């Protein structure tokens, strides 16, 4: 399998300068923790995202689930934002385009403030997608172009493989493939904001087990989607660990590990207040 070419996130820090020994480089690597990052999959074909991209991707997947849409819709949306904004919530674009999907207020997509709200932008995209005849059976790039009406719609095709991998991981179709790693959260824990955002994106009561799955996903799939949403927003909102279905994620390393003390339903632990 060919290596995926990922230039989405990764600012690679150069720790060594001319004349610096291998031993010193190794010491610096140990002293300075790696930058915050998130990962889909494992090994050489893993996809690396920065923490903003990860949060936006989990939001896009959550909104589709809340609206009762199939996973194909998530793949279409992810391919679209990879092409339009590299999954960053841009406050600028061509003419008056802005946000994840580069939607235009002048074309009736919403106000600038609304379009810079990832959940609103994703919902607006899906509402337009549902108006496309037979979108459920259209190829990803064609469906994306039928929503976006881009000057050159060929760019969406380049992201289909990556979009499918991300969608599979964040919808619960595959489990334990998405994780993030960071030494410290971006700020103090924000429990009220976390719950409010989950209610908005996943559905009311999502973190308390109160939101049913409109798409009729299995309980296991739904639990994993909520857990992965928590991981995706962990850096911004101060989540240090998440458990679900006997698995645990911790912020200090990529991946999920077996934990016999972990419950079935998703649960989380916030960073201590400083």
PyMOL commands that set and color helices and strands:
alter all, ss='L'
color gray80, all
select helices_A, chain A and resi 22-31+43-45+51-66+71-84+105-107+112-115+118-129+135-137+140-148+153-170+191-201+206-208+219-232+234-237
alter helices_A, ss='H'
color red, helices_A
select strands_A, chain A and resi 37-40+47-49+97-98+103-104+178-181+239-244+247-250+257-258+267-270
alter strands_A, ss='S'
color yellow, strands_A
deselect
rebuild
show_as cartoon
